[in-house]
Amino acid sequence: MSAAALPATAGAAAFPWDELFATAVCVLHLAPDAVWRASPRELALALRPFAAMTEPPSRARLDDLMQRFPDTR
């Protein structure tokens, strides 16, 4: 039996594999094979800092960060 042939559990949402994969590849810059080799715990820990971001930083916060950590070339 393939995974596609398995019945969906009534009332349960499917796991968001597409979103997990896209976030791991685009945000964490993981190679696709690294995403599939990672354990759920590893992925959760890697994504934890991004979960706390509910909104973008304010202009004042950006100014503070730019002053504390200036770009140097």
C-alpha positions as CSV (number, residue, x, y, z in Angstrom):
1,M,0.0,0.0,0.0
2,S,1.4,3.4,-0.9
3,A,1.3,6.4,1.3
4,A,-1.2,8.0,-1.1
5,A,-3.5,5.1,-0.6
6,L,-3.7,5.4,3.2
7,P,-7.0,6.8,4.5
8,A,-6.9,10.3,6.0
9,T,-7.8,10.4,9.7
10,A,-11.1,12.1,10.1
11,G,-10.7,15.6,11.5
12,A,-6.9,15.5,11.6
13,A,-4.9,17.9,9.4
14,A,-2.3,16.5,7.2
15,F,1.3,17.2,8.2
16,P,2.6,20.3,6.2
17,W,5.5,18.6,4.4
18,D,5.5,21.2,1.7
19,E,5.9,24.0,4.2
20,L,8.5,22.2,6.2
21,F,10.6,21.4,3.1
22,A,10.3,24.9,1.7
23,T,11.3,26.5,5.0
24,A,14.2,24.1,5.6
25,V,15.6,24.7,2.1
26,C,14.8,28.4,1.7
27,V,15.3,29.7,5.2
28,L,17.8,27.3,6.7
29,H,19.5,26.8,3.3
30,L,19.7,23.0,3.8
31,A,20.2,20.8,0.9
32,P,17.2,18.6,0.1
33,D,18.9,15.4,1.1
34,A,19.8,17.0,4.5
35,V,16.2,17.8,5.1
36,W,15.1,14.2,4.6
37,R,18.0,12.9,6.7
38,A,17.3,15.2,9.6
39,S,15.2,13.9,12.5
40,P,12.0,15.8,13.4
41,R,13.8,17.0,16.6
42,E,16.7,18.4,14.6
43,L,14.4,20.3,12.3
44,A,12.3,21.6,15.2
45,L,15.4,22.9,17.0
46,A,16.8,24.5,13.8
47,L,13.5,26.2,13.1
48,R,12.9,27.3,16.8
49,P,14.4,30.8,16.4
50,F,12.1,31.6,13.5
51,A,9.0,30.5,15.3
52,A,9.5,33.3,17.8
53,M,9.3,35.9,15.0
54,T,5.7,36.9,14.9
55,E,6.3,40.3,13.1
56,P,9.2,42.0,11.5
57,P,11.5,44.1,13.7
58,S,10.6,47.8,14.1
59,R,12.7,50.5,12.4
60,A,14.1,51.4,15.9
61,R,15.1,47.8,16.4
62,L,16.8,47.7,13.0
63,D,18.6,51.0,13.8
64,D,19.8,49.7,17.1
65,L,21.1,46.5,15.5
66,M,22.9,48.4,12.7
67,Q,24.6,50.6,15.2
68,R,25.6,47.6,17.4
69,F,26.7,45.5,14.5
70,P,27.8,47.7,11.6
71,D,28.7,46.3,8.2
72,T,32.4,46.4,7.6
73,R,34.2,45.9,4.4
